[in-house]
């Protein structure tokens, strides 16, 4: 008689088991799934890379709603689209859960370039007003590129000082600045490319409105050990928002090498109750990506 652990391990090779072994392994997996608490988290479609670039944003919102989504996110489309987007949001009673926090400064001067702090703060405050227009609380923010002519300790000090001020702005608008570390493969020029970087800045800023967006696509591509690093951020209270996307290709969960079934099981076990943004492309259609991700998530 195989042990329960052996059966679960054997389930990875189900096609090669006997009929009886396969049935027993499948039953163990089914019982494990049934024993998990239901998801407390909420999925949100991101309007960007899974839609055609030429498609108006209000149409993207409508397609998301028709696919079954109740929540969505976007980056920074032209502001002339905002009225139409807001009308579509209201029509389908959708909630917007995240936007970009500093599109003008995040990838360049940010808080790393000496003397550019006010531009960063102005950029962020403008986006706070956009967030209030759409009822958003999470502003995904980058702290700038590495400045090769400025000592790292000076850049770190500027980042922390600037985040403290940005936290006060976020509090005034009732939003959160959520730091998103990118990855060393695609964005080696950026100053925040590891989860450790983001957690360190959030902890050092020590402001209740400065949190972290843990994007699993970036973490897998740049660091690996996705679940453990995420668990650390959740336990320490830094992580407020999560995003998914598979590697390679940045398509929907289940399209690549990442074990999203286990990732979602972990989030169910720990009772994560925040939003999870689907910030990725799709191998087929947005509706397909939505349905596949929901199934993996346990809905």
C-alpha positions as CSV (number, residue, x, y, z in Angstrom):
1,X,0.0,0.0,0.0
2,X,1.4,3.4,-1.0
3,X,1.5,6.2,1.5
4,X,-0.5,9.4,0.9
5,X,2.7,11.3,0.1
6,X,3.7,8.7,-2.4
7,X,0.3,8.8,-4.0
8,X,0.4,12.6,-4.4
9,X,3.9,12.4,-5.9
10,X,2.7,9.7,-8.2
11,X,-0.2,11.9,-9.4
12,X,2.4,13.9,-11.3
13,X,2.9,10.8,-13.5
14,X,-0.8,9.8,-13.7
15,X,-0.6,8.7,-17.3
16,X,2.0,6.1,-16.3
17,X,0.1,4.5,-13.4
18,X,-2.2,1.6,-13.4
19,X,-5.9,2.2,-13.5
20,X,-6.2,1.5,-9.8
21,X,-3.2,3.6,-8.8
22,X,-4.4,6.4,-10.9
23,X,-7.9,6.3,-9.4
24,X,-6.5,6.3,-5.8
25,X,-4.1,9.2,-6.5
26,X,-6.9,11.2,-8.1
27,X,-9.1,10.6,-5.1
28,X,-6.3,11.8,-2.7
29,X,-5.9,15.0,-4.8
30,X,-9.7,15.5,-4.8
31,X,-9.9,15.2,-1.0
32,X,-7.0,17.6,-0.6
33,X,-8.7,20.1,-2.8
34,X,-12.0,19.7,-0.8
35,X,-10.2,20.2,2.5
36,X,-8.9,23.6,1.4
37,X,-10.8,26.7,2.5
38,X,-12.5,28.5,-0.4
39,X,-10.6,31.4,-1.9
40,X,-11.0,34.7,0.0
41,X,-9.0,36.6,-2.6
42,X,-10.5,38.4,-5.7
43,X,-9.2,38.2,-9.3
44,X,-9.1,41.3,-11.5
45,X,-8.4,41.5,-15.2
46,X,-5.7,43.9,-16.3
47,X,-6.7,45.9,-19.4
48,X,-3.3,46.1,-21.0
49,X,-1.4,43.3,-22.7
50,X,-4.1,40.7,-23.2
51,X,-6.1,43.1,-25.3
52,X,-5.3,44.5,-28.8
53,X,-3.3,47.7,-28.5
54,X,-5.7,49.6,-30.8
55,X,-8.8,48.6,-28.8
56,X,-10.4,51.6,-26.8
57,X,-10.2,51.1,-23.1
58,X,-13.9,51.4,-22.5
59,X,-14.4,48.4,-24.9
60,X,-11.8,46.5,-22.9
61,X,-13.8,47.1,-19.8
62,X,-16.9,45.9,-21.5
63,X,-15.2,42.7,-22.7
64,X,-13.9,42.1,-19.2
65,X,-17.4,42.4,-17.8
66,X,-18.9,40.1,-20.4
67,X,-16.2,37.5,-19.6
68,X,-17.5,37.5,-16.1
69,X,-15.0,39.8,-14.3
70,X,-16.2,42.2,-11.6
71,X,-12.8,43.9,-11.1
72,X,-10.2,45.3,-13.4
73,X,-6.9,47.3,-13.5
74,X,-5.1,49.5,-16.0
75,X,-1.8,51.4,-16.4
76,X,-2.0,54.9,-17.8
77,X,-4.1,55.4,-20.9
78,X,-4.6,58.8,-22.4
79,X,-6.8,60.8,-20.0
80,X,-9.2,61.7,-22.8
81,X,-10.5,58.1,-22.4
82,X,-11.4,58.5,-18.7
83,X,-15.0,59.6,-19.2
84,X,-15.8,56.7,-21.4
85,X,-14.0,54.3,-19.1
86,X,-15.8,55.6,-16.1
87,X,-19.2,55.3,-17.8
88,X,-18.5,51.7,-18.7
89,X,-17.3,50.9,-15.2
90,X,-20.5,52.3,-13.8
91,X,-22.7,50.5,-16.5
92,X,-21.4,47.1,-15.5
93,X,-20.8,47.9,-11.8
94,X,-17.1,47.0,-12.0
95,X,-14.4,48.0,-9.5
96,X,-11.0,49.3,-10.5
97,X,-8.4,47.9,-8.2
98,X,-5.0,49.3,-9.4
99,X,-3.4,51.8,-11.7
100,X,0.1,53.0,-12.4
101,X,1.3,55.4,-9.6
102,X,4.0,57.4,-11.4
103,X,4.1,56.9,-15.2
104,X,6.2,60.0,-15.9
105,X,9.0,59.4,-13.5
106,X,9.0,55.8,-12.4
107,X,11.2,54.4,-15.1
108,X,13.7,57.3,-15.2
109,X,14.6,59.8,-12.5
110,X,12.1,58.6,-9.8
111,X,13.6,59.2,-6.4
112,X,17.1,58.0,-7.4
113,X,18.1,61.2,-9.2
114,X,19.2,63.9,-6.8
115,X,17.0,67.0,-7.1
116,X,14.1,65.2,-8.8
117,X,12.0,64.3,-5.8
118,X,9.3,67.0,-6.3
119,X,8.7,65.8,-9.9
120,X,8.1,62.3,-8.4
121,X,5.8,63.6,-5.8
122,X,3.8,65.7,-8.3
123,X,3.5,62.7,-10.6
124,X,2.3,60.5,-7.8
125,X,-0.2,63.1,-6.5
126,X,-1.7,63.5,-10.0
127,X,-2.2,59.8,-10.1
128,X,-3.9,59.9,-6.7
129,X,-6.5,62.2,-8.2
130,X,-7.0,59.7,-11.1
131,X,-7.3,56.9,-8.5
132,X,-10.0,58.8,-6.7
133,X,-11.9,59.3,-10.0
134,X,-12.0,55.5,-10.5
135,X,-12.3,54.5,-6.9
136,X,-8.8,52.8,-6.9
137,X,-6.7,52.2,-3.8
138,X,-3.6,50.6,-5.2
139,X,-1.1,52.8,-7.1
140,X,1.7,50.6,-8.6
141,X,4.9,52.6,-8.3
142,X,8.5,52.4,-9.4
143,X,11.3,54.4,-7.6
144,X,13.5,55.1,-10.7
145,X,16.4,53.8,-12.6
146,X,19.9,53.3,-11.1
147,X,21.9,56.5,-11.3
148,X,25.5,55.4,-12.1
149,X,27.0,58.7,-11.0
150,X,25.3,58.7,-7.6
151,X,26.5,56.5,-4.7
152,X,24.0,53.7,-3.9
153,X,23.7,54.8,-0.3
154,X,22.6,58.3,-1.4
155,X,20.0,56.8,-3.8
156,X,18.7,54.6,-1.0
157,X,18.4,57.5,1.4
158,X,16.6,59.6,-1.3
159,X,14.1,56.7,-2.0
160,X,13.3,56.3,1.7
161,X,12.9,60.0,2.3
162,X,10.7,60.5,-0.8
163,X,8.5,57.5,0.1
164,X,7.8,59.0,3.5
165,X,6.5,62.1,1.8
166,X,4.6,60.1,-0.8
167,X,3.0,58.1,2.1
168,X,1.6,61.3,3.5
169,X,0.1,62.2,0.0
170,X,-1.4,58.7,-0.2
171,X,-3.0,59.0,3.2
172,X,-4.5,62.3,2.2
173,X,-6.2,60.7,-0.9
174,X,-7.0,57.5,0.9
175,X,-4.9,55.3,-1.4
176,X,-1.8,53.1,-1.1
177,X,1.5,53.4,-2.8
178,X,2.4,49.9,-3.7
179,X,6.0,49.3,-4.7
180,X,6.5,46.9,-7.6
181,X,10.0,45.3,-7.9
182,X,10.7,44.4,-11.5
183,X,13.3,41.8,-12.6
184,X,17.0,41.7,-13.4
185,X,16.4,39.9,-16.7
186,X,14.2,42.5,-18.4
187,X,14.9,45.6,-16.4
188,X,18.5,45.5,-15.0
189,X,18.7,49.3,-15.2
190,X,16.0,49.7,-12.5
191,X,16.9,50.3,-8.9
192,X,14.2,48.0,-7.4
193,X,14.4,44.5,-9.0
194,X,14.1,42.1,-6.0
195,X,11.4,41.4,-3.4
196,X,14.1,42.2,-0.8
197,X,14.6,45.7,-2.3
198,X,10.8,46.4,-2.1
199,X,10.4,45.0,1.4
200,X,13.5,47.0,2.6
201,X,12.2,50.2,1.2
202,X,8.7,49.7,2.6
203,X,10.1,48.8,6.0
204,X,12.5,51.8,6.1
205,X,9.8,54.2,4.9
206,X,7.7,52.9,7.9
207,X,4.5,54.5,6.7
208,X,1.1,52.6,6.7
209,X,0.4,53.7,3.2
210,X,3.6,52.3,1.7
211,X,3.1,48.7,0.7
212,X,4.3,46.2,-1.9
213,X,2.8,44.7,-5.1
214,X,4.2,41.2,-5.4
215,X,4.1,40.4,-9.1
216,X,4.8,36.6,-9.5
217,X,5.8,36.9,-13.1
218,X,8.7,39.2,-12.2
219,X,9.6,37.2,-9.1
220,X,9.8,33.9,-11.0
221,X,11.8,35.5,-13.8
222,X,14.2,37.3,-11.6
223,X,14.4,35.4,-8.3
224,X,12.4,32.1,-8.1
225,X,11.3,30.7,-4.8
226,X,8.1,32.5,-5.4
227,X,5.9,31.1,-2.6
228,X,8.5,31.5,0.2
229,X,9.3,35.1,-0.8
230,X,5.6,35.9,-1.0
231,X,5.0,34.3,2.4
232,X,7.7,36.5,3.9
233,X,6.1,39.7,2.6
234,X,2.7,38.7,3.7
235,X,3.8,37.7,7.2
236,X,5.8,41.0,7.6
237,X,2.8,43.0,6.5
238,X,4.4,44.5,3.4
239,X,2.4,42.8,0.6
240,X,-0.9,44.4,-0.1
241,X,-1.5,43.4,-3.7
242,X,-0.6,40.4,-5.9
243,X,-0.2,39.9,-9.6
244,X,0.0,36.8,-11.7
245,X,1.5,35.9,-15.1
246,X,3.4,32.8,-16.2
247,X,7.0,32.2,-17.3
248,X,8.1,32.1,-20.1
249,X,5.9,34.4,-22.2
250,X,3.9,36.3,-19.6
251,X,0.6,34.7,-20.5
252,X,-2.2,33.4,-18.3
253,X,-1.5,31.1,-15.3
254,X,-0.9,27.5,-16.4
255,X,0.6,28.4,-19.8
256,X,4.2,28.1,-18.6
257,X,6.5,26.5,-16.0
258,X,5.0,28.0,-12.8
259,X,3.0,25.8,-10.6
260,X,0.0,28.1,-10.1
261,X,-2.2,25.3,-8.7
262,X,0.2,25.2,-5.7
263,X,0.5,28.9,-5.5
264,X,-3.3,29.4,-5.3
265,X,-3.5,26.5,-2.8
266,X,-1.0,28.4,-0.6
267,X,-3.0,31.6,-0.8
268,X,-6.1,29.7,0.1
269,X,-4.4,28.1,3.1
270,X,-3.1,31.4,4.5
271,X,-6.4,33.1,3.8
272,X,-5.1,35.9,1.6
273,X,-8.1,38.2,1.1
274,X,-6.8,40.9,-1.2
275,X,-6.9,41.4,-4.9
276,X,-4.9,39.5,-7.5
277,X,-4.3,41.3,-10.7
278,X,-4.1,39.3,-13.9
279,X,-1.3,41.4,-15.5
280,X,-0.4,39.2,-18.5
281,X,-1.2,38.4,-22.1
282,X,-3.2,35.4,-23.3
283,X,-2.6,32.4,-25.4
284,X,-6.1,32.7,-26.8
285,X,-8.6,35.4,-25.7
286,X,-9.1,37.5,-22.5
287,X,-12.2,35.3,-21.7
288,X,-10.1,32.1,-22.0
289,X,-7.4,33.6,-19.7
290,X,-10.1,34.6,-17.2
291,X,-11.7,31.2,-17.1
292,X,-8.4,29.2,-16.9
293,X,-7.1,31.4,-14.1
294,X,-10.4,31.2,-12.1
295,X,-10.3,27.4,-12.4
296,X,-6.7,27.2,-11.2
297,X,-7.5,29.7,-8.4
298,X,-10.2,27.4,-7.0
299,X,-13.4,29.2,-8.0
